[in-house]
Amino acid sequence: MKANNETLDYYNKNARDYAERWLKTDLSEVRRKFLNYLQSEAEILDLGCGPGRDLKAFIDEGYKAEGLDGSKALAEIARHNSGATVYEERFETLKLDKVYDGIWACASLLHLEQEEIRKTISKLKKNLKPHGIFYFSIKKGEFKGFRNGRYFTDLTEEELMRLLNSLQEYKILEIWESLSKRDSGDVIFYNVLLRKK
């Protein structure tokens, strides 16, 4: 919990600078893969929406999208940028009772410890309609700890597959790697698309 508190403190203190950098990142190709599994007027939850870049993109394309973020400062920026409903909730104490066609968790679950990632994805099945789609991305690697004021969990391929195989309520649709659009150097992300069984 301490790790999560410090990470949220970082985002609350650095929300504006973070938003300026993050809003310029183009993830349209990844969003397209996710949206290919959804109907044209699907309801989407942007989990850990940050400043609302993807949230706004979903709404601009005609989807019914809402956001959720644990950072009060980022949630406010996301509301301003998207005009959407943005809930302020932490993943580990999530009590949201709405259901969606798709959940989008782009580079957000990686701030949780490894077991919390599994618990959160499993718990969110109740927020997905039958056969709903869950997308998440996480950095490839072995690192677990604080980096630049925030807690991160990177996963090896073996750890990722162990995680996915433990999620009996989901079917794996796609897994692919992509280079980070923001980080310097060769930072690789795993991208995962799941379908609720």
C-alpha positions as CSV (number, residue, x, y, z in Angstrom):
1,M,0.0,0.0,0.0
2,K,2.9,2.3,0.8
3,A,4.1,1.9,-2.8
4,N,0.7,2.9,-4.2
5,N,0.5,5.9,-1.9
6,E,3.9,7.2,-3.0
7,T,3.0,6.6,-6.7
8,L,-0.3,8.6,-6.3
9,D,1.6,11.4,-4.5
10,Y,4.0,11.6,-7.5
11,Y,1.1,11.9,-10.0
12,N,-0.8,14.4,-7.9
13,K,2.4,16.6,-7.6
14,N,3.4,16.2,-11.2
15,A,0.1,16.0,-13.0
16,R,0.4,18.9,-15.3
17,D,3.9,18.1,-16.5
18,Y,3.0,14.4,-16.9
19,A,-0.1,15.3,-18.8
20,E,1.8,17.6,-21.2
21,R,4.1,14.7,-22.2
22,W,1.5,11.9,-22.1
23,L,-1.1,13.7,-24.2
24,K,1.3,13.9,-27.2
25,T,1.9,10.1,-27.3
26,D,0.2,8.4,-30.3
27,L,-1.3,5.0,-29.4
28,S,-3.9,5.0,-32.1
29,E,-2.6,1.7,-33.6
30,V,-2.9,-0.1,-30.2
31,R,-6.4,1.4,-29.6
32,R,-7.5,0.2,-33.0
33,K,-6.6,-3.4,-32.1
34,F,-8.8,-3.1,-29.0
35,L,-11.6,-1.4,-30.8
36,N,-11.7,-4.1,-33.5
37,Y,-13.2,-6.4,-30.9
38,L,-16.0,-4.0,-29.9
39,Q,-19.2,-2.8,-31.5
40,S,-19.5,0.7,-32.8
41,E,-21.3,2.1,-29.7
42,A,-19.6,0.0,-27.1
43,E,-19.3,1.2,-23.5
44,I,-15.6,1.5,-22.4
45,L,-13.9,2.0,-19.1
46,D,-10.5,3.7,-19.3
47,L,-8.8,2.2,-16.2
48,G,-6.1,4.5,-15.0
49,C,-7.0,7.1,-17.6
50,G,-4.3,9.6,-16.5
51,P,-4.9,12.9,-18.3
52,G,-7.6,11.4,-20.6
53,R,-5.8,11.0,-23.9
54,D,-7.3,7.6,-24.8
55,L,-10.6,8.5,-23.1
56,K,-11.0,11.5,-25.4
57,A,-10.0,9.4,-28.4
58,F,-12.7,6.8,-27.6
59,I,-15.4,9.5,-27.2
60,D,-14.3,11.3,-30.4
61,E,-14.8,8.0,-32.3
62,G,-18.4,7.7,-31.0
63,Y,-17.9,5.3,-28.1
64,K,-19.5,5.7,-24.7
65,A,-16.4,6.0,-22.5
66,E,-15.8,6.8,-18.8
67,G,-12.5,7.1,-17.0
68,L,-11.1,6.1,-13.6
69,D,-7.9,7.2,-11.9
70,G,-6.6,7.2,-8.4
71,S,-5.0,10.6,-8.8
72,K,-7.3,13.4,-8.0
73,A,-5.2,15.9,-10.0
74,L,-5.1,13.6,-13.1
75,A,-8.8,12.8,-12.9
76,E,-9.5,16.6,-13.0
77,I,-7.3,17.0,-16.1
78,A,-9.0,14.0,-17.7
79,R,-12.5,15.5,-17.1
80,H,-11.4,18.8,-18.6
81,N,-9.7,17.2,-21.7
82,S,-12.5,14.6,-22.4
83,G,-15.7,16.0,-21.0
84,A,-16.4,12.5,-19.7
85,T,-17.3,11.1,-16.3
86,V,-14.0,10.2,-14.5
87,Y,-14.2,8.3,-11.2
88,E,-11.6,8.8,-8.5
89,E,-10.8,5.3,-7.2
90,R,-7.8,3.2,-6.4
91,F,-7.5,-0.1,-8.1
92,E,-6.9,-2.1,-4.9
93,T,-10.1,-0.7,-3.3
94,L,-12.2,-0.5,-6.4
95,K,-16.0,-0.6,-5.7
96,L,-17.3,0.5,-9.1
97,D,-20.5,-1.5,-9.9
98,K,-21.1,-0.5,-13.6
99,V,-20.5,-2.9,-16.4
100,Y,-18.8,-2.2,-19.7
101,D,-18.2,-3.9,-23.1
102,G,-14.5,-3.2,-22.8
103,I,-11.9,-2.2,-20.2
104,W,-8.7,-0.4,-21.3
105,A,-5.8,-0.4,-18.9
106,C,-2.9,1.2,-20.8
107,A,0.3,1.2,-18.7
108,S,-1.7,1.6,-15.5
109,L,-1.7,-1.8,-13.8
110,L,2.1,-1.8,-13.9
111,H,2.1,0.4,-10.7
112,L,0.6,-2.5,-8.7
113,E,2.6,-5.3,-7.1
114,Q,2.5,-8.5,-9.1
115,E,-0.2,-10.3,-7.0
116,E,-2.3,-7.1,-7.0
117,I,-2.2,-7.1,-10.8
118,R,-3.7,-10.6,-10.9
119,K,-6.3,-9.8,-8.2
120,T,-7.4,-6.6,-10.0
121,I,-7.8,-8.2,-13.4
122,S,-9.7,-11.0,-11.8
123,K,-11.9,-8.7,-9.8
124,L,-12.8,-6.6,-12.8
125,K,-14.6,-9.5,-14.5
126,K,-17.7,-8.3,-12.7
127,N,-17.4,-4.9,-14.5
128,L,-17.4,-6.6,-17.9
129,K,-20.5,-7.7,-19.8
130,P,-20.5,-11.3,-21.1
131,H,-17.7,-11.8,-23.6
132,G,-16.3,-8.3,-22.8
133,I,-12.8,-7.3,-23.8
134,F,-10.0,-6.5,-21.4
135,Y,-6.8,-4.8,-22.6
136,F,-3.7,-4.1,-20.5
137,S,0.0,-3.2,-21.2
138,I,3.0,-3.7,-18.9
139,K,6.7,-3.3,-19.3
140,K,8.8,-6.3,-20.2
141,G,11.6,-7.0,-17.7
142,E,12.6,-8.2,-14.3
143,F,12.5,-4.9,-12.4
144,K,10.2,-4.5,-9.4
145,G,10.5,-1.4,-7.2
146,F,10.7,2.4,-7.4
147,R,11.8,4.2,-10.5
148,N,11.6,8.0,-10.8
149,G,9.3,8.4,-7.8
150,R,6.8,5.7,-8.8
151,Y,6.5,2.0,-8.1
152,F,6.7,-0.3,-11.1
153,T,6.2,-4.0,-11.7
154,D,7.9,-5.3,-14.9
155,L,7.2,-8.8,-16.0
156,T,9.3,-11.4,-17.8
157,E,7.6,-13.5,-20.4
158,E,7.4,-16.4,-18.0
159,E,5.8,-14.2,-15.3
160,L,3.3,-12.8,-17.8
161,M,2.2,-16.3,-19.0
162,R,1.9,-17.5,-15.4
163,L,-0.3,-14.5,-14.6
164,L,-2.5,-15.0,-17.7
165,N,-2.8,-18.8,-17.2
166,S,-4.1,-18.1,-13.6
167,L,-6.9,-15.9,-14.9
168,Q,-9.4,-18.8,-15.6
169,E,-12.3,-16.3,-16.2
170,Y,-10.6,-14.9,-19.4
171,K,-9.6,-16.3,-22.8
172,I,-6.3,-14.9,-24.3
173,L,-7.0,-13.2,-27.6
174,E,-3.7,-11.6,-28.5
175,I,-0.3,-10.9,-27.0
176,W,2.2,-8.7,-28.7
177,E,5.3,-6.6,-28.0
178,S,5.7,-2.9,-28.8
179,L,8.4,-0.3,-28.3
180,S,7.5,2.5,-25.9
181,K,6.4,5.7,-27.6
182,R,7.6,7.8,-24.6
183,D,10.6,6.3,-22.8
184,S,14.1,6.7,-24.1
185,G,16.0,3.6,-25.0
186,D,14.6,0.2,-25.9
187,V,11.7,-0.1,-23.4
188,I,9.4,-2.9,-24.6
189,F,5.8,-3.3,-23.5
190,Y,3.7,-6.4,-23.6
191,N,0.2,-5.7,-24.9
192,V,-2.5,-8.2,-23.9
193,L,-6.1,-8.6,-25.1
194,L,-8.4,-10.9,-23.1
195,R,-12.1,-11.9,-23.5
196,K,-14.3,-12.7,-20.5
197,K,-15.5,-16.2,-20.8
